[in-house]
Amino acid sequence: MDIKQVMGNRRSIRYFEPDKPVEREKIQYMLEAMNRSSRAVNADFVKTIVVFRDELDAEVLEQLKTPTTTAEIDMAPVHMFCYLDLAYTEGAQGRLKELVQLGALNASHGWSEAYVDEVVWATVLKPIASDPSILAYIGAIDAGVAINQGMLAAVDAGLGVCLHAFNTEVAKTALGVPDHWLPLHLLLVGYPAEDPLTGGQRPRRPLSTQCFVGNASTPWEEIPEVTEQLKKDGLIQDPVDAEKRRAEVKALAQRFGLPE
Amino acid sequence: MRRWFESARLDDDPAEIQAHKLALLADFCDHTGQNPGELVSGLLRTTKDGHTAIAAKKRITMNNTIEEFVEKSGFTGKDAVVNGNIIRGFLVHNGIFIQGRAWREGSGGSPAPS
């Protein structure tokens, strides 16, 4: 699928085919897409625990169910628990040196093995590692980039995905999560039981309200021809038809016995 | 109850379905000894800075109470899931974020939440 169509088709899917298994091959595609994301200091920010719901120990599965997660766990066949590894600065010097040796980081931009060996730890990595808030926010940005690539890969593979909060304490115990993994998101994965396009895109505000040019007070002016082309390419799609969606949700709620 | 019916657009449902939902809620109120308003208010708390929040532990208890009620009422299979979630629907449309089981065809539904 064209990348514009993939990005345009992505929706938060909340009703999954509970008994249609997700192929491990597709999960690996998602994981590899995450693994190929842009990342500072070439670190593996995200640690992902893939849980195939029906392969999980029944007792552990029950522990993961809470009054805010039960329906999702029942419906989504795959749960990807995403964590930020707060130890991401460990080994960073070695990885940076490798990038210098490979020419990804180069002298044109000021990089050298000497800089990595003698300066980087004290002036870049140590200040990050020693401030928990900086450590978390820098890591969360790159983790988000990776998770998004996994989501887009899922859409490309015909799957539905939805980011969800989860009971972090229960998951920590049930899944044996180390102390230095910071909980980020639960990524629910499965084949959509709802229309994968859910009747249209969610409302978005115009670019001019959030994008600026030259300074923070000059709004970006859209080029109408580009907007039209992006509509033709599938990135921009018609908004959701609320009445149609309401009817779909009612039918889904009745199918799964959920509140209407 | 008015809020529930309006928010969920239950007024459009056939009369017998509306009656079933109301009767089920009435039975649940009998089971708990609380009226509908008390069911909702008992799941809310006020934070130190005056905001309204969900009482998380009481919500767990409520989910278990709903499952007990469903079992005591003799509902099984999809009926058990549906009727438990009718009660949850009343709570949801009154501002309580709560989830119960989803019915899975062929599996007999998942076990009750612990």
Contacts between the chains, C-beta under 8 A, distances in Angstrom:
chain1	res1	chain2	res2	distance
A	18	B	102	6.8
A	18	B	104	4.5
A	18	B	107	7.7
A	19	B	104	6.0
A	19	B	105	6.8
A	19	B	106	6.0
A	19	B	107	6.7
A	58	B	111	7.4
A	62	B	111	6.4
A	62	B	113	7.2
A	62	B	114	4.7
A	63	B	114	7.1
A	65	B	113	4.7
A	65	B	114	6.9
A	66	B	60	7.4
A	66	B	113	7.5
A	67	B	56	7.9
A	67	B	59	4.7
A	67	B	60	5.8
A	67	B	62	7.5
A	67	B	63	4.7
A	67	B	97	8.0
A	67	B	98	4.9
A	67	B	99	6.0
A	67	B	113	7.3
A	68	B	97	6.1
A	68	B	98	7.3
A	68	B	99	5.9
A	69	B	99	6.6
A	70	B	63	7.7
A	70	B	99	4.6
A	70	B	100	5.8
A	70	B	101	5.9
A	70	B	102	7.7
A	70	B	113	5.0
A	71	B	99	4.3
A	71	B	100	6.7
A	71	B	101	7.0
A	71	B	102	4.7
A	72	B	99	7.3
A	73	B	110	7.9
A	74	B	101	5.6
A	74	B	102	3.8
A	74	B	104	6.3
A	74	B	110	5.0
A	75	B	102	5.0
A	75	B	104	7.9
A	246	B	9	7.8
A	255	B	103	7.5
A	256	B	81	7.9
A	256	B	102	4.3
A	256	B	103	5.2
A	256	B	104	7.9
A	257	B	78	5.5
A	257	B	81	3.8
A	257	B	82	4.0
A	257	B	85	5.6
A	257	B	101	7.6
A	257	B	102	6.7
A	257	B	103	3.8
A	258	B	85	5.4
A	258	B	100	7.8
A	258	B	102	5.8
A	258	B	103	8.0
A	259	B	8	7.6
A	259	B	85	4.9
A	259	B	86	7.3
A	259	B	88	5.2
A	259	B	89	3.2
A	259	B	92	5.1
A	259	B	93	7.8
A	260	B	8	5.3
A	260	B	10	7.4
A	260	B	89	6.1
